[in-house]
Amino acid sequence: MRIVNVVTIKEGVVDEIESFGIFEEQLSDEVVAEAEKSFMDKAKALGYVSDEEDTSEDDELIDGGYFSIANASVCISWSDV
């Protein structure tokens, strides 16, 4: 099984881990989209500003898998179980 993890770190301590399991291949696109949305929501909560008209910056952020400010960060990563 593959898992997409969205990890939030605040003040150097893991604050939250949200995991999205992929059980069936036909559902993987939906699960990945949900995990990416969670990642973007958390990045925006930390201060990331999204351009509503040009989503290429959002895509680059997701591809990079990491957003941070002075004392907090969020990342998205894949793992296998």
Steps between C-alpha positions, in 0.01 A plus 500: 500500500619851423442791736515874442595688818448870572724596793483832685790609720479797739782630719712200399244243620268284290160660547286281276528207262210442267523176300306402188509129417473378143332161504384468140666636188176631350453724804860625517438820302222601740711426808802688362279799414362501855852483649624781273201714600579440868865595438400821322246589771766460769755699296246781457427492874874555556505797263541370144323731256350332195436668165146395409557557126843334465518164677852419378648630827266271694608206282867583562437515876329160493778353284759635744296357786605761757400843628652678799500827685721609791370257761267259318489278195283252317607223264336232290673168451434146382570183693433127460363258755 
